[in-house]
C-alpha cells in the first residue's frame, strides 16, 4: 500500500501547483504527481535544440497572471522564491506585406503615434478603447478570479459595471465585430485582429468581444511579460513554496486510475501500480477528456459524460523552436527593430480565414499568420553568450486529411513555410544563423503533454458552450467533480487557458472551503 496524504494533486501545471501551494500553506499534507520528467506542464522550459538554449515548450507570455491577486498581493511570497518578471519595450512589432509596420510601445502615446501614421481617427479610437476598458478591468478581473457560483455571472457582472449594458453587448459580440465597428483602416484592423487572437480563439466566434479590449489593454499595461530564466520560473517558484510548507513533488508519476471507494475518490493509482491515498481530496489537472477514462462511467453521470464527450479542442498550435547565432531583427521605419514579440497577420482576411481552415481540416501554408517570440533579446540568460532562442508559432487543425498521424509527413513542410514567411519580413534571418531547430506539430504537442488534447495548449475552445458555468460541464463548473472528493483545476475549468493562475486559485478557494478552511487565512498568514 502506498503512502497517505491529505490531498493528492494529479499534474504539475502552473494551476495545480498554485492550488497546491495554497493548500500546503493551509497546513494540508500534499503530494503533487506529474507524468512528465519536468514540472510546469505548459509552463515548462526545456533544452529542445542544443545544450544551454532554454526554450519555453508552450507558454512564454505571462500577461494574464499580472492581474491576479496571487501576484498583485504576493499572496504566496513568490518573489522570495526567485520569481522575477521582465517587461520588454517594445511590446510587440507587427509588419505587413507592403513594407509598413505597427509597433506597440509601453508608452501609450508612442503607440498612438504608430497608429496615427495610418489613421488619426483609428489612433483616437484606440485611446478611447483603452480608457473604456480601464474602467471595466477591475470588475472583469474579479469575475475571473472568483469561482463560478461564488459571485455574479458574467452577464450580471457586466451589467453592474459602469456602462454595463454596452459591455454586456460587447461581451456577446465577436472580436471581429468589435474591431470592425471600432476601426476603419486595414493595417490597424489587422494589428488589432492579431492582438485579439492571442488566446487562440476564433475572431468571428460569438463571445470573444472582450478579447478585442482585454488583450491589447493588458499588453499596453504590462508589456509582453516574461519570467526571467524562462516560463518554468513560475512553476519552480511554486514548487519551492510547496516544499517549504512540507509538500512533496514527484515527477515521472503518470496517473492511470482514480481510486473510488464507497462512491468517493480516495486516491489514485500510478502507471507503476502504486496506490497513493488521499484522506481529504484529490485535485486533478488531467484533461477532462482523459479524466473520465480513469473511473467507471457510472461514477460520472450521463450529463457530465455528454458534456465531456462533446468537448471541442478548437485551434491547434504548430511550433518550431530555433537556436540562433544572432537575434531576430526586422527593418523598421526608423532602423532595425529586435522585439521579443512580433507577428505576421498578413491581412484581416487572412486572420479570419484561420477558423475556416481549422474547421475544414485544411493545412494552409499560404501567407500563414504567425506569432514569433525571441525571449533572449530581453533575457540573455536563456542562451549562451551572443546566441538566441526563437519560437515560431502557426495555427492549424489537429484533424487533417489522412488523420492526425499525417502530421508526421506534413510537419517539415509546414515548418519550412512558416520560416520562409518570417524571413520575408525579417530578411536578416538567413539560414546560416540557424544552429538547430525542433519541430512540434499539434500531434507532437499532444504526445509530449497529454493535457494538450488535439494540439490545444489552452485546454480546448472557449466559445459560449465551453465557458463560465459550462466549463467543463453544466453543474460542475465549481471545481467539484461528480465523484465526491474529486476536484478539477487547470485550463478545462473557469476561466480557461493561458497563464492566469485563476483556475488554480479558484479551485483552492473551493477545496479549502469544503474542508472548513479559508483561503483568506492562508493569505493573512503570509
WOPE-V546453 format. One record per residue. RES is the residue in three letters. PHI is phi in whole degrees, -180 to 180 (999 if undefined). OMEGA is omega in radians with two decimals (NA if undefined). NEAR is the number of other ideal C-beta (glycine too) atoms within 12 Angstrom. Layout:
RES:PHI:OMEGA:NEAR ; RES:PHI:OMEGA:NEAR
This chain:
UNK:999:-3.10:11 ; UNK:-82:-3.12:22 ; UNK:-74:3.14:21 ; UNK:-112:3.12:20 ; UNK:-127:3.00:33 ; UNK:-67:-3.10:34 ; UNK:-132:2.98:49 ; UNK:-103:-3.13:50 ; UNK:-107:-3.08:56 ; UNK:-97:-3.14:52 ; UNK:111:-3.09:52 ; UNK:-122:2.92:52 ; UNK:-71:-3.03:55 ; UNK:-65:3.14:54 ; UNK:-71:3.13:55 ; UNK:-69:3.07:55 ; UNK:-66:-3.14:53 ; UNK:-64:3.09:53 ; UNK:-62:-3.14:53 ; UNK:-61:3.13:54 ; UNK:-64:3.09:51 ; UNK:-64:-3.11:50 ; UNK:-65:-3.13:49 ; UNK:-64:-3.14:36 ; UNK:-70:3.07:34 ; UNK:-83:3.10:36 ; UNK:97:3.12:21 ; UNK:-85:3.13:35 ; UNK:-83:-3.02:27 ; UNK:-116:2.94:46 ; UNK:-130:3.10:41 ; UNK:-109:3.14:49 ; UNK:-111:-3.08:44 ; UNK:-122:-3.10:38 ; UNK:-68:-3.07:32 ; UNK:-82:-3.13:31 ; UNK:-84:-3.13:16 ; UNK:-125:3.08:32 ; UNK:-84:2.96:40 ; UNK:115:-3.09:42 ; UNK:58:3.13:51 ; UNK:-85:2.96:49 ; UNK:-113:3.12:51 ; UNK:-83:3.03:39 ; UNK:-128:-3.00:38 ; UNK:-140:3.03:32 ; UNK:-84:-3.02:24 ; UNK:-90:-3.10:32 ; UNK:-117:-3.10:30 ; UNK:-131:3.08:24 ; UNK:-57:3.11:15 ; UNK:92:3.10:22 ; UNK:-100:-3.06:34 ; UNK:-97:-3.10:37 ; UNK:-107:2.99:41 ; UNK:-78:-3.01:44 ; UNK:-67:3.05:37 ; UNK:-139:-3.07:46 ; UNK:-75:3.01:50 ; UNK:-122:-3.12:47 ; UNK:-77:3.07:43 ; UNK:-120:-3.06:43 ; UNK:-75:-3.00:37 ; UNK:-63:-3.08:39 ; UNK:-69:3.11:43 ; UNK:-63:-3.14:33 ; UNK:-92:-3.05:33 ; UNK:-77:3.02:36 ; UNK:-59:-3.14:32 ; UNK:-57:-3.14:44 ; UNK:-86:-3.06:35 ; UNK:-59:3.13:21 ; UNK:-98:-3.07:20 ; UNK:45:-2.99:18 ; UNK:-64:-3.11:32 ; UNK:-108:-3.12:44 ; UNK:68:-3.07:26 ; UNK:-66:3.10:38 ; UNK:-63:3.13:23 ; UNK:-69:-3.12:15 ; UNK:-107:2.94:25 ; UNK:96:-3.12:22 ; UNK:-82:-3.13:38 ; UNK:-138:-3.10:23 ; UNK:-107:3.12:30 ; UNK:-113:-3.12:32 ; UNK:-117:-3.00:28 ; UNK:-70:3.06:34 ; UNK:-139:0.19:27 ; UNK:-72:3.12:32 ; UNK:-74:-3.10:42 ; UNK:-158:3.13:43 ; UNK:-127:-3.09:43 ; UNK:-125:3.11:46 ; UNK:-89:-3.11:37 ; UNK:-125:-3.08:34 ; UNK:-59:-3.11:21 ; UNK:-86:3.11:14 ; UNK:93:3.09:14 ; UNK:-87:-3.13:25 ; UNK:-160:3.01:35 ; UNK:-127:3.08:47 ; UNK:-110:3.00:34 ; UNK:-93:3.11:44 ; UNK:-106:3.10:28 ; UNK:-65:3.07:22 ; UNK:-77:-3.10:17 ; UNK:-58:-3.11:25 ; UNK:-66:3.09:16 ; UNK:-67:3.07:21 ; UNK:-65:3.08:37 ; UNK:-56:3.14:30 ; UNK:-63:3.10:21 ; UNK:-62:-3.12:35 ; UNK:-70:-3.11:41 ; UNK:-66:3.07:22 ; UNK:-62:3.12:23 ; UNK:-100:-3.11:30 ; UNK:-165:3.08:24 ; UNK:-64:3.13:18 ; UNK:-62:3.13:18 ; UNK:-73:3.07:31 ; UNK:-63:3.07:31 ; UNK:-63:3.14:20 ; UNK:-64:3.10:31 ; UNK:-63:3.13:40 ; UNK:-63:3.11:25 ; UNK:-65:3.14:20 ; UNK:-57:3.13:37 ; UNK:-64:-3.13:33 ; UNK:-65:3.13:20 ; UNK:-65:-3.10:27 ; UNK:-71:3.12:37 ; UNK:-58:3.12:24 ; UNK:-73:-3.11:21 ; UNK:-88:-2.95:34 ; UNK:-50:-3.13:29 ; UNK:-62:-3.14:19 ; UNK:-68:3.13:30 ; UNK:-65:3.10:37 ; UNK:-62:3.12:33 ; UNK:-62:3.10:27 ; UNK:-63:-3.10:36 ; UNK:-66:-3.11:37 ; UNK:-100:3.03:37 ; UNK:-125:3.11:32 ; UNK:-58:3.09:37 ; UNK:-58:-3.13:37 ; UNK:90:3.14:21 ; UNK:-97:-3.14:22 ; UNK:-163:-3.13:23 ; UNK:-62:3.02:21 ; UNK:-68:3.12:22 ; UNK:-61:3.13:36 ; UNK:-61:3.13:23 ; UNK:-66:3.12:20 ; UNK:-61:-3.09:28 ; UNK:-68:-3.14:30 ; UNK:-65:3.11:22 ; UNK:-86:-3.13:21 ; UNK:-87:3.01:30 ; UNK:-56:-3.05:19 ; UNK:57:-3.03:18 ; UNK:-58:-3.11:22 ; UNK:-67:3.07:15 ; UNK:-66:-3.09:23 ; UNK:-69:3.09:32 ; UNK:-62:3.10:24 ; UNK:-68:-3.12:21 ; UNK:-61:-3.12:35 ; UNK:-66:3.14:38 ; UNK:-82:3.14:25 ; UNK:-75:2.99:29 ; UNK:-91:3.09:31 ; UNK:-60:-3.14:45 ; UNK:-67:3.06:34 ; UNK:-56:-3.10:27 ; UNK:-64:-3.09:38 ; UNK:-65:-3.14:41 ; UNK:-62:-3.09:28 ; UNK:-80:-3.06:20 ; UNK:-97:-3.04:35 ; UNK:-121:-3.07:35 ; UNK:-116:-3.02:22 ; UNK:-78:-2.98:28 ; UNK:-66:3.11:27 ; UNK:-65:3.13:32 ; UNK:-66:3.09:39 ; UNK:-60:-3.14:38 ; UNK:-64:3.08:40 ; UNK:-59:-3.12:48 ; UNK:-68:3.08:48 ; UNK:-62:3.14:46 ; UNK:-63:3.11:47 ; UNK:-63:-3.07:45 ; UNK:-69:-3.10:44 ; UNK:-86:-2.94:42 ; UNK:-73:2.89:45 ; UNK:-103:3.03:43 ; UNK:58:3.01:45 ; UNK:-112:-3.10:42 ; UNK:-55:-3.05:33 ; UNK:-66:-3.12:44 ; UNK:-97:-3.13:31 ; UNK:-79:3.07:36 ; UNK:-56:3.14:25 ; UNK:93:3.12:35 ; UNK:-101:-3.04:38 ; UNK:-56:-3.11:38 ; UNK:-67:3.11:45 ; UNK:-61:3.13:43 ; UNK:-68:3.10:43 ; UNK:-100:-2.90:39 ; UNK:-68:-3.04:42 ; UNK:-73:3.12:41 ; UNK:-70:3.11:45 ; UNK:-65:-3.11:38 ; UNK:-62:3.12:40 ; UNK:-74:3.06:42 ; UNK:-67:3.14:38 ; UNK:-77:-2.94:28 ; UNK:-116:-3.00:31 ; UNK:78:3.09:29 ; UNK:-88:-2.89:44 ; UNK:-71:3.08:40 ; UNK:-134:3.07:45 ; UNK:-78:3.08:43 ; UNK:-65:3.14:29 ; UNK:95:3.14:28 ; UNK:119:-3.12:43 ; UNK:-58:-3.11:45 ; UNK:-66:3.11:40 ; UNK:-59:3.12:40 ; UNK:-69:3.13:52 ; UNK:-63:3.12:51 ; UNK:-68:3.08:32 ; UNK:-66:3.10:40 ; UNK:-64:3.11:52 ; UNK:-61:3.13:40 ; UNK:-65:3.10:26 ; UNK:-63:-3.12:38 ; UNK:-61:-3.11:40 ; UNK:-66:3.12:24 ; UNK:-65:3.13:20 ; UNK:-93:3.08:30 ; UNK:96:3.12:22 ; UNK:-81:-3.12:36 ; UNK:-125:3.08:28 ; UNK:-130:3.14:35 ; UNK:-131:3.06:33 ; UNK:-94:-3.12:23 ; UNK:68:-3.11:18 ; UNK:-121:-3.13:30 ; UNK:-80:3.12:27 ; UNK:-82:3.13:45 ; UNK:-107:-2.98:24 ; UNK:-158:2.96:28 ; UNK:-92:3.08:41 ; UNK:-88:3.12:34 ; UNK:-119:-3.13:27 ; UNK:-126:-3.12:19 ; UNK:54:3.07:11 ; UNK:80:-3.09:18 ; UNK:-126:3.08:23 ; UNK:-79:-3.06:40 ; UNK:-121:3.11:31 ; UNK:157:3.14:39 ; UNK:-138:3.01:45 ; UNK:-119:-3.14:29 ; UNK:-83:3.11:28 ; UNK:-60:3.13:17 ; UNK:-80:3.10:18 ; UNK:93:3.13:15 ; UNK:-79:3.05:24 ; UNK:-96:3.12:24 ; UNK:-110:-3.01:38 ; UNK:-90:3.10:28 ; UNK:-123:-3.10:40 ; UNK:-77:-3.07:24 ; UNK:-113:-3.06:32 ; UNK:-169:2.93:44 ; UNK:-115:3.11:52 ; UNK:-113:-3.05:57 ; UNK:-110:2.89:48 ; UNK:-122:3.04:49 ; UNK:-66:-3.13:47 ; UNK:-57:-3.05:40 ; UNK:-60:3.09:41 ; UNK:-63:3.10:28 ; UNK:-90:-3.09:32 ; UNK:-59:-3.08:43 ; UNK:-67:3.11:35 ; UNK:-84:-3.01:22 ; UNK:-99:3.07:34 ; UNK:-150:3.13:36 ; UNK:-56:-3.06:18 ; UNK:-60:-3.11:18 ; UNK:-71:3.09:14 ; UNK:-76:-3.03:28 ; UNK:-95:-3.06:32 ; UNK:93:-3.03:22 ; UNK:-64:-3.09:16 ; UNK:-63:3.14:17 ; UNK:-65:-3.13:31 ; UNK:-64:3.08:26 ; UNK:-64:-3.11:20 ; UNK:-62:-3.13:30 ; UNK:-74:3.10:34 ; UNK:-65:-3.14:18 ; UNK:-99:-3.11:21 ; UNK:-62:-3.13:32 ; UNK:-110:-3.10:36 ; UNK:-76:-3.06:38 ; UNK:83:-3.04:42 ; UNK:-80:3.11:41 ; UNK:-88:3.13:41 ; UNK:-111:3.05:47 ; UNK:-128:-2.97:48 ; UNK:-126:2.95:42 ; UNK:-122:3.09:41 ; UNK:-100:-3.13:43 ; UNK:-125:2.87:41 ; UNK:-102:-3.05:32 ; UNK:-119:3.07:41 ; UNK:-92:-3.12:26 ; UNK:-151:3.14:26 ; UNK:-72:2.99:32 ; UNK:-69:-3.08:41 ; UNK:-142:3.10:29 ; UNK:-113:2.93:38 ; UNK:-76:3.12:21 ; UNK:-110:-3.11:25 ; UNK:-63:-3.13:19 ; UNK:-117:-3.13:16 ; UNK:124:-3.09:10 ; UNK:-61:3.13:20 ; UNK:-127:3.10:34 ; UNK:-121:-3.09:31 ; UNK:-85:2.97:39 ; UNK:-69:-3.10:41 ; UNK:-117:3.08:42 ; UNK:-152:-3.13:45 ; UNK:-163:-3.11:48 ; UNK:-125:3.11:42 ; UNK:-68:-3.06:44 ; UNK:78:3.13:32 ; UNK:-161:3.07:24 ; UNK:-60:-3.10:31 ; UNK:-60:-3.13:21 ; UNK:-68:3.08:31 ; UNK:-65:-3.13:40 ; UNK:-69:-3.12:30 ; UNK:-70:-3.10:27 ; UNK:-55:-3.10:43 ; UNK:-62:3.14:32 ; UNK:-61:-3.14:20 ; UNK:-61:-3.10:29 ; UNK:-65:-3.11:37 ; UNK:-64:-3.12:22 ; UNK:-94:3.13:16 ; UNK:69:-3.06:23 ; UNK:-99:3.06:21 ; UNK:-96:-3.09:35 ; UNK:-105:3.12:29 ; UNK:-102:-3.13:25 ; UNK:-87:3.11:20 ; UNK:53:-3.02:27 ; UNK:-70:2.97:37 ; UNK:-65:-3.07:48 ; UNK:-134:2.84:44 ; UNK:-111:-3.05:43 ; UNK:-126:-3.08:46 ; UNK:-131:3.10:41 ; UNK:-126:-3.00:44 ; UNK:-61:-3.05:45 ; UNK:-69:3.08:40 ; UNK:-69:3.10:34 ; UNK:-107:-3.09:35 ; UNK:-137:-3.09:32 ; UNK:-63:-3.10:23 ; UNK:-66:-3.06:24 ; UNK:-85:-3.10:42 ; UNK:-150:3.05:36 ; UNK:-58:-3.08:21 ; UNK:-51:3.10:11 ; UNK:84:-3.12:15 ; UNK:-99:-3.05:29 ; UNK:-145:2.97:39 ; UNK:-105:3.14:49 ; UNK:-141:3.07:50 ; UNK:-124:-3.14:50 ; UNK:-116:-3.03:44 ; UNK:-114:2.99:46 ; UNK:-113:-3.00:46 ; UNK:-133:-2.97:47 ; UNK:-146:3.08:48 ; UNK:-78:3.01:38 ; UNK:-81:3.13:37 ; UNK:-85:-3.11:28 ; UNK:-118:3.08:31 ; UNK:-54:-3.07:15 ; UNK:96:3.13:15 ; UNK:91:-3.11:15 ; UNK:-55:3.14:29 ; UNK:-62:3.13:19 ; UNK:-66:3.12:22 ; UNK:-61:3.12:35 ; UNK:-62:3.11:20 ; UNK:-91:-3.08:17 ; UNK:-83:-2.92:32 ; UNK:-58:-3.11:32 ; UNK:-60:-3.12:19 ; UNK:-65:-3.12:25 ; UNK:-68:3.11:40 ; UNK:-60:3.13:34 ; UNK:-65:3.12:23 ; UNK:-63:3.12:29 ; UNK:-66:3.12:44 ; UNK:-64:-3.14:35 ; UNK:-64:3.07:26 ; UNK:-63:3.13:34 ; UNK:-65:-3.14:40 ; UNK:-65:3.07:27 ; UNK:-61:-3.12:24 ; UNK:-95:-3.13:38 ; UNK:-126:-3.03:35 ; UNK:-63:3.12:18 ; UNK:-72:3.09:23 ; UNK:-82:-3.14:33 ; UNK:-82:-3.05:17 ; UNK:-59:-3.10:17 ; UNK:-69:3.11:10 ; UNK:-86:-3.14:26 ; UNK:-90:-3.11:30 ; UNK:-87:-3.14:25 ; UNK:-168:3.09:24 ; UNK:-149:3.13:29 ; UNK:-140:-3.02:29 ; UNK:-101:-3.11:33 ; UNK:-136:3.08:39 ; UNK:-76:3.04:39 ; UNK:-55:3.09:43 ; UNK:-66:3.11:35 ; UNK:-62:-3.14:34 ; UNK:-62:3.11:39 ; UNK:-67:-3.12:30 ; UNK:-70:3.12:21 ; UNK:-75:-3.11:29 ; UNK:-147:-3.05:41 ; UNK:-60:3.11:33 ; UNK:-69:3.11:46 ; UNK:-83:-3.08:43 ; UNK:-58:-3.13:39 ; UNK:57:3.04:36 ; UNK:80:3.11:43 ; UNK:-94:3.09:43 ; UNK:-88:-3.11:47 ; UNK:-114:3.09:44 ; UNK:83:-3.09:48 ; UNK:134:-3.12:39 ; UNK:-57:3.12:37 ; UNK:-119:3.06:38 ; UNK:-70:-3.08:32 ; UNK:-55:-3.10:24 ; UNK:-76:-3.10:23 ; UNK:-133:-3.13:36 ; UNK:-132:3.04:41 ; UNK:56:-3.08:34 ; UNK:-70:3.12:29 ; UNK:-106:-3.13:34 ; UNK:-112:0.08:44 ; UNK:-88:-3.10:51 ; UNK:-157:3.11:37 ; UNK:-60:-3.13:23 ; UNK:90:-3.08:21 ; UNK:-132:-3.14:34 ; UNK:-97:-3.11:36 ; UNK:-95:3.12:32 ; UNK:77:3.01:42 ; UNK:-86:-3.14:33 ; UNK:-95:-3.12:43 ; UNK:-60:3.10:35 ; UNK:-89:3.13:33 ; UNK:-55:-3.12:21 ; UNK:89:3.13:35 ; UNK:-110:3.13:44 ; UNK:-123:-3.11:48 ; UNK:-127:3.02:52 ; UNK:-137:3.12:58 ; UNK:92:-2.97:53 ; UNK:-67:3.12:52 ; UNK:-86:3.07:49 ; UNK:-121:-3.13:50 ; UNK:-60:0.00:44 ; UNK:-96:3.04:46 ; UNK:110:-3.00:40 ; UNK:-78:-3.04:45 ; UNK:79:-3.10:42 ; UNK:-89:3.13:49 ; UNK:-117:-3.03:42 ; UNK:73:-3.08:48 ; UNK:-65:3.11:42 ; UNK:-59:3.14:51 ; UNK:-68:-3.14:52 ; UNK:-67:3.13:47 ; UNK:-63:3.14:45 ; UNK:-63:3.12:51 ; UNK:-63:3.12:49 ; UNK:-59:-3.10:41 ; UNK:-69:-3.08:36 ; UNK:-62:3.12:44 ; UNK:-61:-3.14:37 ; UNK:-62:3.13:27 ; UNK:-65:3.11:26 ; UNK:-94:3.12:27 ; UNK:81:-3.13:12 ; UNK:-117:-3.10:26 ; UNK:-128:3.09:19 ; UNK:-64:3.12:37 ; UNK:-61:3.13:18 ; UNK:-69:3.09:19 ; UNK:-63:-3.11:34 ; UNK:-66:-3.11:25 ; UNK:-67:-3.13:12 ; UNK:-80:-3.11:17 ; UNK:-58:NA:23
